[in-house]
């Protein structure tokens, strides 16, 4: 797929969170503000809001370079293919980026996207999954966690949890939510954010700081051979027999 495998893999962050949590607000800022970083954002066009229309050319699936040097990709399905295209264009000097951020839809379980970086050999050699960051809507999170299995999966797989919209609830309610999140995921650090005001560099620090992700701590993810077996037998892999999609 690629002309060569880079000695230093490109770090990848998966950005997930339930509907309305604030992922799109964050991505619009990454693609428009002059923060000095070159980031390729892979955005699922079936998301609840989507990247600002003013930032993108409308039409078919695309790879667009933004004015601030970042890159936006809208993808309709095959994540492996779009990652391959980005890698080839980067190797050819047509695109320049130092990190990839993948946004999942609000209803998505992040596990299949994460598995891409372990079961697809060329992808795993070119890219390094360094973190899953989950954005939690403070106003609606408790209800979402009660009613939607996907919301629990997003919290459970997170390496970092960012709580948005805390200004809409009381400090006591924030404490209640944080306690609930820790029951689901005791190891992920929790931070309160306001994506309309938070400095983008603070989010990029969250993304770049590797805190021994779940896959490294869990021995079942250490080898491709084990992953192949888990693909058949482990609940996370049941029914996933083709390239993972967003």
C-alpha positions as CSV (number, residue, x, y, z in Angstrom):
1,X,0.0,0.0,0.0
2,X,2.7,2.5,1.0
3,X,6.0,3.2,-0.8
4,X,7.8,2.6,2.5
5,X,7.1,2.2,6.2
6,X,8.2,5.2,8.3
7,X,10.6,4.6,11.2
8,X,8.6,7.0,13.3
9,X,4.8,6.2,13.1
10,X,2.3,9.0,12.7
11,X,0.4,9.3,16.0
12,X,-3.4,8.9,15.8
13,X,-6.1,10.1,18.3
14,X,-9.6,8.8,18.1
15,X,-12.1,11.5,19.2
16,X,-15.4,10.1,20.3
17,X,-18.4,11.1,22.4
18,X,-22.2,10.9,22.3
19,X,-24.5,13.1,20.2
20,X,-24.1,16.8,21.1
21,X,-21.0,16.5,23.3
22,X,-19.0,19.1,21.4
23,X,-16.7,17.1,19.1
24,X,-17.6,19.1,16.0
25,X,-17.0,22.5,17.8
26,X,-13.5,21.3,18.6
27,X,-12.8,20.0,15.1
28,X,-14.0,23.2,13.5
29,X,-11.6,25.1,15.7
30,X,-8.7,22.8,14.9
31,X,-9.4,23.2,11.1
32,X,-9.7,27.0,11.2
33,X,-7.5,28.5,14.0
34,X,-3.8,29.3,13.6
35,X,-2.5,26.9,16.3
36,X,0.8,26.0,14.5
37,X,0.1,22.3,14.2
38,X,-0.4,20.2,11.0
39,X,-3.2,17.8,11.7
40,X,-5.2,15.5,9.4
41,X,-8.8,15.3,10.7
42,X,-10.8,12.4,9.4
43,X,-14.4,13.3,9.8
44,X,-17.3,10.9,9.4
45,X,-19.8,12.8,7.2
46,X,-22.7,10.9,8.9
47,X,-22.0,12.8,12.1
48,X,-24.7,14.7,13.8
49,X,-23.5,18.1,12.8
50,X,-20.5,17.9,10.5
51,X,-17.6,20.3,9.9
52,X,-18.7,23.8,9.0
53,X,-19.8,24.1,5.4
54,X,-17.8,27.2,5.0
55,X,-14.6,25.2,5.6
56,X,-15.2,22.5,3.1
57,X,-16.0,22.1,-0.6
58,X,-19.2,20.2,-0.9
59,X,-19.5,17.1,-3.0
60,X,-17.9,13.6,-3.0
61,X,-15.6,12.2,-0.4
62,X,-12.5,14.4,-0.3
63,X,-9.2,15.4,1.1
64,X,-9.0,19.1,1.6
65,X,-6.0,21.2,2.8
66,X,-7.2,24.1,5.0
67,X,-5.8,27.6,5.2
68,X,-4.1,26.9,8.5
69,X,-2.2,23.9,7.1
70,X,-4.4,21.2,8.6
71,X,-6.1,18.6,6.4
72,X,-9.8,17.6,6.5
73,X,-11.0,14.3,5.1
74,X,-14.6,13.3,4.9
75,X,-15.1,9.6,4.7
76,X,-18.0,7.4,3.8
77,X,-16.8,4.1,5.1
78,X,-13.5,2.4,4.6
79,X,-11.1,3.8,7.1
80,X,-8.2,1.7,5.9
81,X,-8.5,3.1,2.4
82,X,-8.5,6.8,3.6
83,X,-5.5,6.2,5.9
84,X,-3.7,4.6,3.0
85,X,-4.4,7.6,0.7
86,X,-3.2,10.0,3.4
87,X,0.0,8.0,3.9
88,X,0.7,7.8,0.1
89,X,0.2,11.5,-0.4
90,X,2.3,12.3,2.6
91,X,5.2,10.1,1.3
92,X,4.9,11.8,-2.1
93,X,5.2,15.2,-0.4
94,X,1.7,16.2,-1.5
95,X,0.4,16.5,2.0
96,X,2.1,17.5,5.2
97,X,0.8,16.5,8.6
98,X,2.2,15.4,11.9
99,X,-0.8,13.8,13.6
100,X,-4.2,12.3,12.7
101,X,-7.4,12.8,14.6
102,X,-10.3,10.5,13.7
103,X,-13.8,11.6,14.7
104,X,-16.4,8.9,15.2
105,X,-20.2,9.4,15.0
106,X,-22.0,10.0,18.2
107,X,-23.6,6.6,18.1
108,X,-20.4,4.7,17.4
109,X,-18.5,2.2,19.5
110,X,-14.8,3.2,19.2
111,X,-13.5,-0.4,19.5
112,X,-13.8,-1.3,15.8
113,X,-12.0,1.9,14.7
114,X,-9.2,1.2,17.3
115,X,-8.8,-2.4,16.1
116,X,-7.9,-1.1,12.7
117,X,-4.5,-0.1,14.1
118,X,-3.7,-3.6,15.3
119,X,-5.2,-6.0,12.7
120,X,-4.2,-4.1,9.5
121,X,-0.5,-4.7,9.3
122,X,0.5,-1.8,7.0
123,X,-1.7,0.6,8.9
124,X,-0.2,-0.5,12.3
125,X,3.4,0.0,10.9
126,X,2.7,3.5,9.5
127,X,0.4,4.8,12.2
128,X,0.4,4.6,16.1
129,X,-2.8,4.8,18.0
130,X,-1.8,6.8,21.0
131,X,-5.2,7.6,22.7
132,X,-8.9,7.5,22.6
133,X,-10.4,10.8,23.9
134,X,-14.1,10.8,24.8
135,X,-16.0,14.0,25.1
136,X,-18.9,13.8,27.7
137,X,-21.9,16.1,27.6
138,X,-22.3,17.2,31.2
139,X,-25.9,18.2,30.7
140,X,-27.2,14.9,29.3
141,X,-24.5,12.3,30.1
142,X,-26.2,10.5,32.9
143,X,-29.4,9.9,30.9
144,X,-27.3,8.9,27.9
145,X,-25.3,6.4,30.0
146,X,-28.5,4.9,31.3
147,X,-30.2,4.5,28.0
148,X,-27.4,3.8,25.5
149,X,-24.8,1.0,25.5
150,X,-22.6,3.0,23.0
151,X,-22.2,5.8,25.5
152,X,-20.9,3.4,28.1
153,X,-18.5,1.9,25.5
154,X,-17.2,5.3,24.6
155,X,-16.4,6.0,28.3
156,X,-15.1,2.6,29.0
157,X,-12.5,2.7,26.1
158,X,-11.3,6.2,26.8
159,X,-7.7,7.0,27.7
160,X,-8.9,10.5,28.6
161,X,-12.4,11.9,29.4
162,X,-13.2,15.5,28.7
163,X,-16.4,16.8,30.2
164,X,-18.0,19.7,28.2
165,X,-20.9,22.1,29.1
166,X,-20.2,21.9,32.9
167,X,-21.5,25.5,33.0
168,X,-25.0,24.1,32.4
169,X,-25.1,22.1,35.6
170,X,-24.3,22.6,39.3
171,X,-21.0,21.6,40.9
172,X,-22.8,18.8,42.8
173,X,-24.1,17.4,39.5
174,X,-20.6,17.6,38.0
175,X,-19.3,15.6,41.0
176,X,-22.1,13.0,40.5
177,X,-21.2,12.7,36.9
178,X,-17.5,12.3,37.6
179,X,-18.2,9.6,40.1
180,X,-20.4,7.7,37.5
181,X,-17.6,8.0,35.0
182,X,-15.0,6.6,37.4
183,X,-17.3,3.5,38.0
184,X,-17.2,2.8,34.3
185,X,-13.5,3.8,33.7
186,X,-11.3,4.2,36.8
187,X,-8.0,4.7,35.0
188,X,-8.8,7.6,32.5
189,X,-8.0,11.1,33.8
190,X,-11.0,13.5,33.7
191,X,-10.8,17.1,32.7
192,X,-13.5,19.8,32.3
193,X,-13.3,21.7,29.1
194,X,-15.2,24.4,27.2
195,X,-14.4,24.0,23.5
196,X,-15.6,27.4,22.6
197,X,-12.9,28.9,25.0
198,X,-10.3,26.2,25.8
199,X,-7.0,26.8,24.1
200,X,-6.6,24.3,21.3
201,X,-3.1,23.6,22.4
202,X,-4.5,22.2,25.7
203,X,-6.5,19.6,23.7
204,X,-3.4,18.8,21.6
205,X,-1.5,18.1,24.9
206,X,-4.3,15.7,25.9
207,X,-3.9,14.0,22.5
208,X,-0.1,13.8,22.4
209,X,0.5,12.7,26.0
210,X,0.5,8.9,25.9
211,X,-0.6,7.4,29.2
212,X,-0.1,3.7,28.4
213,X,-3.3,3.1,26.5
214,X,-5.6,0.2,27.2
215,X,-4.2,-1.8,24.3
216,X,-0.6,-1.7,25.7
217,X,-1.8,-2.6,29.3
218,X,-3.8,-5.5,28.0
219,X,-1.6,-8.4,26.8
220,X,-4.3,-9.6,24.3
221,X,-3.3,-6.7,22.0
222,X,0.4,-7.4,22.0
223,X,0.7,-9.6,18.9
224,X,-1.0,-9.8,15.5
225,X,-1.4,-13.6,15.9
226,X,-3.3,-13.1,19.1
227,X,-5.4,-10.4,17.5
228,X,-6.4,-12.7,14.7
229,X,-7.6,-15.2,17.3
230,X,-9.4,-12.6,19.3
231,X,-11.1,-11.4,16.1
232,X,-13.0,-14.6,16.1
233,X,-13.5,-15.3,19.8
234,X,-13.6,-12.0,21.6
235,X,-16.9,-10.0,22.0
236,X,-15.3,-6.9,20.6
237,X,-14.6,-8.6,17.4
238,X,-17.8,-10.7,16.8
239,X,-19.3,-9.9,13.5
240,X,-16.3,-7.8,12.3
241,X,-15.0,-9.8,9.3
242,X,-14.1,-7.0,6.9
243,X,-12.2,-3.7,6.9
244,X,-13.5,-1.5,9.8
245,X,-15.6,1.4,8.9
246,X,-16.5,4.6,10.7
